[in-house]
Amino acid sequence: MRSIPVRSTKAESFYHKVMKQLIFKYVGVNRQVSYCTKEKVIKNRRADVYIELKNNQKIVIEVQHSPISIGDLQKRTEEYNNLEIYVLWILNAKGYNVAEPKSKTDKKKIKISPIELFLHQFYGGRVYYMDFSEDLKRVSPPFALHFSYAEGISKRCMKKKYQSYYIRNGNVGLIPNWKLLCTEFRGHLIARFYDKNVKSIVRKKIGRYSSKLMRGNQNISHKRRAQKKILKKILKKFKNQYGRPLIIECLESFEDFPWYNESVMNRYKKKIFKKIR
């Protein structure tokens, strides 16, 4: 999915109109789509992009540049869900709903807004964005960011003047194509792309790397020093890209592996999560 040239257009806002047009143009040509339109009136709402799939599932895609409250986002989603319509929210990466501009890069200790944190939880560990180039001549296709705790920084909401925000590490989740997946998550009907959850990607990388480390070390189930050495190597291998808090969370899935040592893990958790309260 490559960035796409922007044609000049008079704004609704400009950003909102371009994002909506891009989604309409590329999602609408999917083979899974039987009907796609813009500005569909649904009761008292006007959906940015409305889609019907060949399997009869219905989707509304809302692109958001202007400010929106968590309450309004929830209300809109619930109204669509009550009509058995799945909902996908996409933010402008430099819009009013982000605590700082977002980009398609892994980055540590970034600010995220309450609405970004809410969407992250709402979509099971991802937030979708579209980004404009500085000269506004190109716009990126949607990309996903996964947020995790930043080492040494409180997980609580911070405030500076009129801004509320959280500090997190951000990792990119690649979206392979324009196909959409409809699913139910925590009682809501949501639509999303086929990007993999970043935690599942990290777990897979840990699994492959630990297999390499285990060659010639098969009998280490009761050898604490050898287990500690492998855990240390795993943390060192992936900490620059993902940060140690995320790696620790992912390592908990490997408790049945011979190199996993609970007491060593607990010491690492206590040390790494000490200031994340």
N, C-alpha and C positions, 0 to 999 in steps of 0.2 A: 504494500500500500504506500504509494509515493505522494509527495506533496503536489498540490494542484494549483495552476494559475488562477488568479482571481480577476474576474472582469469587473470593471468599475460599475457601480450601481448606486442609485440613490437609496439612502438608508431608511430602514424601519427603526432599528438601528442597522447600520452597514454590516456589523459583525453578525448579528442575528440572521439577517437575510442571506448572507453568503454561506453560513454554516447550514442553514436549512436547505438551501438550494443544492449544496454538495451532497448532503445526506439523501435528499430526494433523487438526485441524479444517479448515484451509484448503488444505493440499496435497492432502488426500484427495478434495476435490471437483473437482480438475482433470480435464478431459476425457481427458487422456493416461493417467490412473490407472485401473487395473482392480481393484486391491485395496489396501487400506491398513489397518494395524492397529498397536496399541501393544503394547509389552512382548513382542515376538515372540522366543521362544526359538530360537536358532540354534546348535546344538551346545552348547558350554559358555558361550555369551554370551546376553545378553538385550538385544535391540536396542530403543532408545527408540521409534523409528517405523520400521516396515517397509513398503515400497511395492513393488508390481508394476505396471509400465506395460503398456499395451496392446501394445507391441512386444516384450513378454516380458523386458525389462530389469528387474533387481531392484535396489532401493536401500535402504540403511540410513541413517537420519539420527540422529546422536548429538548431543544437546544437553548441553553441559558447564558445570556450575556449580562443582562440587567440584574440588579439585586433581587433575591428571593429569600424568604424566611423558611426555616425548617418546617414550621407549621403549614405554610402555604404549599410547600412541596409535598408534604404528607397528604394534605387534603386533596390536591389534584390527583395524586397517585391513587388514593382510596376511591375517588369518584370514578376513575377509569376502571379500577379493579372491580368495582361493583357492577360494571357492565361487561365483565370478563375480558377486559382489554389489558394486555401486558404493557409495561411502561419502561422506557429507556431514557435516562437523563444524561445529557452531555454538556459539559461546561466549556466556556471559552477560557483557554489557559491563561489569558491575560485580562479576563473580565472582572466584574465587580464581586463575584462570589469566591474568589481565591485570595488567600492571605498574602501570597506573593506569586509572581508569574511562574507557571510550570512549563517544562519542556520535556522532550522525549529523551531524557538522559537520567542515569542513576545519580542521585545527589543526596548528601547527608545533611541533617539538621536544617530542614526547610520548614517554613511556616505553612500551616494549613488552617483553614477557617473552620468554624463549627459546621458549616454546610458541607464542606469537603469531608470532614470526619463522619458526619451522618451518612453521606452517600457511600463512603468506604465500608461502613458497617452494613448498609442497606444492600450493597451488591457483593457481599461476601468477600471483601478484601481487594477492592479495586474502585477507582474513580475514572470515568472517561472524560477526555479533554480533546479539544481541537485547538491548534495553535496557528497564529498568523505570523508571517515574516515581518521584520521591522518596517519594511517599506509597504506592507499590506498588499503585496502583489501575489503572494502565495499563501495558501492555507493547507495545513497538514490534514490528512485523514485522521480519524479518531485514534487515540492511543490511550493505554491504561497505565495508571500509576498505583502501586501498592505501597502503603505506608506502614512503618514499623517504629517501635520505640527507638529513640536516639540515646546512646549510652551517655550517662552522666547528666542527663537533663530530665526534669520532672515531666511526667506524662500529663499533668494537669493543665487546665486552660490558663493561659497567661493574658494579661491585659496591658496595653500601652495606649494611653489616651483613649480614643474611641474604638480601638481595634481589639478584638478578642481572637486569640489564635493558639494553636498547639505546635510544638516542635516535634518533627518526626523525620526519619530517613525515608527517602522515596526511591523505589525501584520500578523500572519500566516493565510492563507486561505487553508483549508484542501481539498485535491483532493480525491474524494471517490473511483475512479476507473480509468481505462485506456481509457474510452470512450472519443471520441472527438466531439466537437460541432463546426459546421461551421456557421459563422455569418458575417454580414457586420457592421463595426463600423467606423464612420467618413470617409466614402467613400472607405475603404479598406476591402478586403476579408481576414478575420483572422480566424484561428482555435484556439480553446482553450479547456481546460478540463472543467468538470462540477463542478468546485468549485464555491461556492457562494461568491459574492462580500462582503467584510468585512463590508462595510457600511450597507448592508441589514441585516447582522447578528446582528450588534449593534442595529439597529432600532427595530429588533424583540425582543431583550433582554430588551430594554427600554420600549417597549410596554407591555411586561409581567410584568416587575417590577413596572411600573406606575399603572397598574391595581391593583396590591396588595396594593400600597400606597393609592389608591382611595377608598378602602373599608371603608365605614363609613364616607367618605368625598365627597359625590356626588355633593353637592351644593356649589362648590368653585369657580364658574366662575367669580365672582366679589370680591373674597376674596384674595387680593394681598399677604398677609402674608402666607396664606396656600399654594398658588401657588408657592411662593418663596421657601417655605420649601420643597416642592416636587422636584422642579428643583435642589435644593441644594443636596438633598439625591441622586438623579439620578447621578449627577456629581461625588459625593463622591463614589458611588457604583462602577462605571466603570472607574474612572480616572487612577487607577494603571495599568490596563491592556491595555487601549486604549489611554490614554492621553486626557486631556480636550478639545483641539482643535477639535479632531475627534467627540467627544460626542456633542459638540456645533453644528457642521455641521449636525449631525444626528437629533438633537432635532428640527431643523427647519422644519422637516417633520411633526411635531406634533402641528402645529399652530392652528388646529381646535379642539384640545383636551381641556377640561375644566381647566386642571392644567397649561396650557401654558399661560404665561404672556409676552407680547412683550417687555414692558419696562424693566422688569427684565432680559429677555434674552439679550436685547441690552447692558445692563450694564455688564453682564458676557462676552459678545463678545468683548466689548471695553477693558475690563481688560485682558482677556486671549490672545487676538490677538494684544495687544499693541506693542509688540516687534517683531511680525511676519510680517515683511514688505519686 
